[in-house]
Amino acid sequence: MNNVRVEEQVRLLQREAVLAGEVIDSLRREHRAAIDALRLEIEALRRCLKILHPEFDGYDDVLREQVLRETDPEAL
C-alpha cells in the first residue's frame, strides 16, 4: 500500500517537473522574442538618428560606452 502511494507521488512529481520545464521553455521563447523586438526598435532608432543627424555616425559608440559606465541597468 505504501509503495503504491510513493509511486503515485513520484509520478505526480515527474509530471509537475515536465510541466514546469514546458513553462520555462515557453517563457524563454517569449523573452527571446521580446529581446529581438527591442533590438529591431533600437536599430531603427539608430538609423533614424543617423539620417536626421549625420554627425551622429561614429558618436553612438562613444555614447554607448558612456552609458555603460554611468548607468546601472538594474536601477532602470
Backbone as JSON, one array per atom type, in Angstrom:
{
  "sequence": "MNNVRVEEQVRLLQREAVLAGEVIDSLRREHRAAIDALRLEIEALRRCLKILHPEFDGYDDVLREQVLRETDPEAL",
  "N": [[0.82, -1.2, 0.0], [1.89, 1.27, 0.84], [3.92, 1.46, -1.05], [2.49, 1.85, -3.4], [1.4, 4.37, -2.96], [3.74, 5.91, -2.75], [4.83, 5.53, -5.3], [2.86, 6.76, -6.84], [3.11, 9.39, -5.92], [5.68, 9.91, -6.87], [5.22, 9.77, -9.63], [3.47, 11.96, -9.88], [5.19, 14.04, -9.14], [7.07, 13.84, -11.2], [5.49, 14.5, -13.4], [4.83, 17.11, -12.69], [7.37, 18.28, -12.83], [7.88, 18.04, -15.57], [5.86, 19.71, -16.59], [6.66, 22.15, -15.46], [9.07, 22.49, -16.77], [8.13, 22.85, -19.38], [6.8, 25.28, -19.1], [8.96, 26.95, -18.49], [10.41, 26.76, -20.91], [8.57, 27.98, -22.63], [8.46, 30.58, -21.56], [11.1, 31.33, -22.02], [11.15, 31.42, -24.83], [9.33, 33.53, -25.23], [10.72, 35.63, -24.0], [13.0, 35.78, -25.61], [11.8, 36.59, -28.02], [10.85, 39.1, -27.25], [13.27, 40.41, -26.7], [14.41, 40.36, -29.26], [12.57, 42.04, -30.57], [13.08, 44.45, -29.24], [15.74, 44.86, -30.03], [15.36, 45.32, -32.77], [13.86, 47.7, -32.68], [15.74, 49.43, -31.49], [17.73, 49.45, -33.46], [16.29, 50.62, -35.55], [15.84, 53.17, -34.45], [18.5, 54.05, -34.21], [19.28, 54.18, -36.92], [17.5, 56.12, -37.81], [18.36, 58.35, -36.33], [20.88, 58.65, -37.48], [20.19, 59.4, -40.06], [18.77, 61.79, -39.65], [20.67, 63.24, -38.24], [23.56, 63.31, -39.44], [26.1, 63.56, -38.31], [25.99, 62.04, -36.1], [26.8, 59.5, -36.67], [29.26, 57.32, -35.71], [29.55, 58.62, -33.3], [27.81, 57.29, -31.73], [29.04, 55.04, -30.64], [30.7, 56.18, -28.71], [28.77, 57.32, -27.04], [27.45, 54.97, -26.2], [29.47, 53.67, -24.69], [29.77, 55.57, -22.66], [27.23, 55.48, -21.46], [27.23, 52.83, -20.56], [29.19, 52.98, -18.58], [28.09, 54.84, -16.79], [25.48, 54.16, -16.1], [23.27, 52.23, -14.21], [21.79, 49.34, -15.05], [20.01, 47.85, -13.55], [18.79, 49.68, -11.93], [17.06, 50.96, -13.57]],
  "CA": [[0.0, 0.0, 0.0], [2.78, 2.42, 0.87], [4.62, 1.51, -2.33], [1.58, 2.43, -4.39], [1.32, 5.8, -2.66], [5.03, 6.5, -3.08], [4.93, 5.52, -6.76], [1.94, 7.79, -7.32], [3.73, 10.68, -5.63], [6.79, 10.06, -7.8], [4.63, 10.09, -10.93], [2.97, 13.34, -9.83], [6.35, 14.93, -9.14], [7.63, 13.81, -12.54], [4.59, 15.27, -14.25], [5.0, 18.5, -12.3], [8.66, 18.71, -13.36], [7.7, 18.19, -17.02], [5.06, 20.92, -16.82], [7.5, 23.3, -15.12], [10.02, 22.63, -17.88], [7.4, 23.42, -20.52], [6.57, 26.7, -18.79], [10.25, 27.63, -18.64], [10.68, 26.85, -22.35], [7.65, 28.98, -23.18], [8.93, 31.9, -21.1], [12.36, 31.6, -22.72], [10.8, 31.84, -26.19], [8.72, 34.86, -25.15], [11.77, 36.6, -23.7], [13.82, 35.94, -26.82], [11.02, 37.39, -28.97], [10.83, 40.48, -26.75], [14.62, 40.94, -26.91], [14.55, 40.6, -30.7], [11.77, 43.22, -30.89], [13.82, 45.61, -28.74], [16.9, 45.06, -30.9], [14.88, 45.94, -34.0], [13.5, 49.09, -32.36], [16.97, 50.18, -31.27], [18.38, 49.63, -34.75], [15.5, 51.61, -36.29], [16.15, 54.47, -33.85], [19.88, 54.39, -34.57], [19.28, 54.59, -38.33], [16.76, 57.39, -37.9], [19.26, 59.38, -35.84], [21.96, 58.86, -38.46], [19.62, 60.12, -41.19], [18.45, 63.15, -39.22], [21.89, 63.88, -37.76], [24.67, 62.51, -39.98], [27.26, 63.62, -37.42], [25.79, 61.01, -35.06], [27.54, 58.3, -37.09], [30.53, 57.23, -35.02], [29.4, 59.12, -31.94], [26.99, 56.34, -30.98], [29.92, 54.18, -29.85], [31.12, 56.96, -27.55], [27.61, 57.39, -26.14], [27.21, 53.64, -25.63], [30.47, 53.47, -23.64], [29.43, 56.47, -21.56], [26.04, 54.94, -20.78], [27.64, 51.61, -19.85], [29.95, 53.38, -17.38], [27.36, 55.7, -15.87], [24.1, 53.74, -15.86], [23.03, 50.92, -13.6], [20.56, 48.85, -15.68], [19.09, 47.33, -12.53], [18.07, 50.8, -11.35], [16.05, 51.41, -14.52]],
  "C": [[0.86, 1.26, 0.0], [3.54, 2.58, -0.44], [3.77, 2.17, -3.39], [1.5, 3.95, -4.19], [2.62, 6.52, -3.05], [5.19, 6.58, -4.6], [4.03, 6.59, -7.37], [2.52, 9.18, -7.08], [4.9, 10.95, -6.57], [6.27, 10.43, -9.18], [4.12, 11.53, -10.97], [4.12, 14.34, -9.86], [7.01, 14.98, -10.52], [6.79, 14.64, -13.5], [4.73, 16.76, -13.96], [6.31, 19.07, -12.85], [8.57, 18.93, -14.88], [6.93, 19.47, -17.33], [5.87, 22.18, -16.51], [8.52, 23.54, -16.23], [9.36, 23.25, -19.09], [7.14, 24.9, -20.32], [7.85, 27.5, -18.97], [10.6, 27.79, -20.11], [9.82, 27.92, -23.01], [8.1, 30.39, -22.81], [10.23, 32.28, -21.81], [12.09, 32.07, -24.14], [10.2, 33.24, -26.2], [9.77, 35.93, -24.88], [12.68, 36.84, -24.9], [13.11, 36.8, -27.85], [11.0, 38.85, -28.53], [12.2, 41.14, -26.94], [14.84, 41.25, -28.38], [13.77, 41.86, -31.12], [12.48, 44.49, -30.42], [15.05, 45.9, -29.61], [16.49, 45.74, -32.21], [14.51, 47.4, -33.78], [14.74, 49.95, -32.18], [17.67, 50.45, -32.6], [17.62, 50.66, -35.59], [15.77, 53.02, -35.76], [17.54, 54.95, -34.24], [19.95, 54.89, -36.02], [18.58, 55.93, -38.53], [17.66, 58.54, -37.44], [20.36, 59.69, -36.85], [21.45, 59.59, -39.7], [19.37, 61.57, -40.82], [19.68, 63.94, -38.8], [23.09, 63.06, -38.23], [25.91, 62.51, -39.09], [27.16, 62.59, -36.29], [26.57, 59.74, -35.39], [28.93, 58.32, -36.46], [30.44, 57.69, -33.58], [28.59, 58.15, -31.08], [27.85, 55.39, -30.15], [30.39, 54.88, -28.58], [29.98, 57.04, -26.54], [27.34, 56.06, -25.45], [28.18, 53.37, -24.48], [30.17, 54.33, -22.43], [28.25, 55.94, -20.76], [26.39, 53.69, -19.99], [28.37, 51.95, -18.56], [29.06, 54.03, -16.34], [25.98, 55.19, -15.45], [24.06, 52.36, -15.26], [21.73, 50.37, -14.19], [19.55, 48.3, -14.69], [18.25, 48.45, -11.92], [16.98, 51.3, -12.28], [14.85, 50.55, -14.33]]
}
